[in-house]
Amino acid sequence: ILGVLGFFGYQQFVVAPKNAEAVKTYLSAQKNLTEGKDKEALGGKSAANPGFLGTYNEYSSTKVGKLAGYNAALLKFKEGKFQEAYDLMDKFSSDNKTLEAMKYGVMADAQSGLNKNTEALSLLDKAVSASNDPYTTYYFTRKAGILALGLKKNAEAKKYFTTIDEKYQDYDNGMSDSYIEMSKYLN
């Protein structure tokens, strides 16, 4: 039997059933989420309803398990549990560059919720550079500029809005000009 396992790959025999079970628990959690049952979707309190949290805890080695962790982080954020949301999102990784950018964006929002706005700005910079999707990059550049204004980092804010003015005008409808002017006068 070891020769057969070696030929087909031991991991294939172990991972395939885990993926199938992870998909089942993920879809059950997703159904609860679409029905507006956030607590049930989050789950994690019983084996009967693992939810996103239980799916992540049990199957974090699978892609579906990782995505369940991402969704659990979003639900924790929605509950106002910013540190838990941050911690879950910090463990998330994906080959999808847009999802990676979204990860950093959620982490930045969680840091802002914890009044750690300087750290949030750093995470928004990571979100900006993580994606090659123009709208995603625009969105996080704009968000970083607004946060920089709030932190009274006017030179940084101007840099973000100038980037938008130069590269992402199609998404901005001319708003970056207003923000550039604000960055000159706000103290």
Disulfide bonds with the S-S distance in Angstrom:
none
